[in-house]
Amino acid sequence: MKVTKESVTSIEVTIAIELDATDEDPFIDRSYRRSVGRLSIPGFRKGKAPRSIVESYVGRTALLNEALDYMIPETLDTVLKDEDIQAFAEPQIEITDIEPVTFKAIVPLEPTVDLGQYTDIRVEKEPVDITDEQVDEVIQRLRQESAPWEPANRPIQYGDLLTIDVIGSIDGDEVVNDQGIDYIPQEDNVLPFPGFASNLEGMTEQESKSFTITIPEDYPREQFAGKECAFELNILSIKEKTLPNLDDEFAKGIGDGYDTLEDLLANVRERLTQEADVEATRQVESKTIEALVEMASIEASEMLYEREMENMQQERERMLRNQSLDMDTYLSYIGKTSEEFQEELRPTARERLTRFLALRKLADLESIEVTADEIQDEVDTIIESAGDNAEQMRRNLSAEAVLNNIGSSLLNQKLMTRLVEISQGVTQDDQAISEDLKGDDAADMETNEEPDIDNEELSDTSEQPKD
């Protein structure tokens, strides 16, 4: 076997491999043993013809071609081990000759990633301040949701529940014909066409009306855009919501079963605070990742970016198949060629791979990993929450690919947590002290003893940085 390194860089190696007859022979023999059982050769029972006869019958080249599927990957694996080359991803292979078998392999290596002074990244977390107006907005929504619809003895207002008969025609063709349907007129309600709802305001029960609206030029259904639609409308009934009083009885009627209005208000404020804090944390995560990626210096084989783009295209194809569409139909719908679609994916693929490599390096530098026990704990939690479907869920979660996805999700959660800590100035030493204190607290709880920690000493060792 002749092995030549045609190109060597820190991120990619190109190897040319030429096999001789001795190298090819074991693979051809395997090809013979796989082929002989399905060949009918005169004078021999099926599967009993010797290799020399089979080779002369079908030709050595035919056996060789059949052997390529395992000859090339196995040979390349051997060469990579002999040359001590660690491929970061599947090599790109090009067969350059068949007699003798000669091929070229472009092998992507581990990308070089330098995160610089990533521990200096600082992102200020927005303070969470829930106003009385925000609480009142939720309370008013709860009042609306809990209020019954009752007959309204007045003209139509936005937000009423109407029962209507409506017929709409464009150029003499009936495009709307609904009898006895429920309809809620709102300023932003564009059904059946934009401008319809505003013509209902002020009408009364049992009133009929004829009117015409002009459909906007930019209406998404082009066959109707810019045309006039003539409507015949009859109002069958008008209902409104009678909002309950804001008192303890209202609070008790809410699904969570609060005893007083004060309890409900406190709970709403607490939930809004939690949601706002989660959103503020997400903003910190997003900005910190942006800063991390911007700070990172990454050298990677272009092949990796191309593979990422291919992965994104395959993901899109799977999504389309789930919607009973194929890629050609989708491209025709959006008016793009396959090449144009790929070019649109390219920047996103580069950004996604860059982010992945930066976070992968962060996990290495910060010694962040997910153990098999942590994955199993997560699996047990999911199964427990499945209730009557626990056994089916257990089977669903047993696949290796699913377990890998769970592990990736847990790792990502750990990375996001650490990124937020870094952005707030929390060091690994701070983490260790915090974990030690948690362990001491747990031990003291088990023995029903107060933790023996001096307040002054605690403030010296575990003081959190100010935002």
C-alpha positions, 0 to 999 in steps of 0.5 A: 500500500502506498500512502502519500500526504498531499496536504497537511494543515492544522485543520485538514489533511489530504491523503492519497492511498494506492492499494496493491494486489495484496491489499485488495485480495482479502476484500475481493475474497469477501466479495466472492463469498458474498456473491457466490451464493446468488450466482448460477454457474453451469457445472456447480451447485449454488454457492459451491463454485470456487473463487477462480471460477467465479472470478473468471465468470463475472470478472475480477473488476466486478468483484472489486467494485462490489468490495469498494463499499467496505474496502475504502472505509476499512483501509482508510481507518487503518491508515488513519490509525497508522498515521495517528490522525484523529478525524473530527468528522467523516472524511470526504473520499474521491476514488481516482482509479480502480485498477489498482484501487486508488482514492483520495481522502480529505480528513477534517481535523479537530478545529483550533478554538481560542476563547481568549479572556472569556471569563472577562465577559460581563453582561448586566442583567436587567432588573425585574420590576413588575408594575401595578399596571402589569398586574392589573392587565392580568387581572382584567384578562382573568375577569374577561375569561371568567365572565359569562356571555349575556344578551346586550340591549345596545348597539354593537361594540368591539369585543361583543359576541355576535351571531350573524348571517353573511354573504359576500360576493366578488364580481358576482361570484359568492366567496362568503356564505355563512349562516348563524356563525359566531363572530367577534368584531375587533379592530385587528380582525381581518376576517373575512376580509380587512375592513369588514369588522368596522362596518358592524360597529353601531348596528343593532340586533335583527338589523340588516345591512349591505355594504362594499369594501375594497380588499387591499392590494397586498392581500395574500390571496392574489385572486382577491387583492384589490377587488371589491366585495359586496356583503349582505349582513344580518345581525341575529344576536349581540352578547357582551361579557358582564365582568365580575366584581374584584373581590374575594368571591372573584378570587375564589372562582379562579381555578387555583382556588385563592381565598382572598383577592389579596392572595390572587394579586400576590400570586399574579405578581409573583408569577410575573416576576418569575417570568420576567426573571426567566426572560432577563436570564435568557437575554443574558444568555443570548448576549453572553453567547454573542460575546463568547462567539465574537471573542472566539478565534476559530480555525476549522475545515471548510468541509465542516461548514459544508456538512453543517449546511447539508445537515440544515437542509436535511432538517428542513426536508424532514420538516417538509415531509412531516407536512406532506411536502417535498423540497422541490414543491417547497422551492417552487412555492418560495420561488427559489432554486436549490442553489439559491436556497443553499446560499441562504443557509450558508451564513446560518450554518457557519454561525451555528457551527461556530457557536457549537465549537465555542460552547464545546471549547467552553465545556472543555475549559470549564470541565462541564460534562453530563454523567450517565447517572444524570441522564438516567435521573432525567429519564426517570423524571420524564417517565414518572411524569407520563402517568398512565403512559409511563411504560410506553414512555420508558420504551420511547426513551430507551433508544440510544439516539434519544438518550444522546439528545437528553444528554445534549440538552442537559449539557446545554443547560449546564453551559447556559448556567455557567455562561450566566455565572461568568457574565455576572463575575462568578468564578469556579472558586465561588462555585466550589464554595457554594457547593461546599456550603450546600453540602454542609447545610444538607448534613446539618439538616440530616442531624437536625443541627444548626450549621456552624458557620460564622456570619462574618466568615460567610460574608467574606467567602461567599459574597456575590458580586453586584450587578 
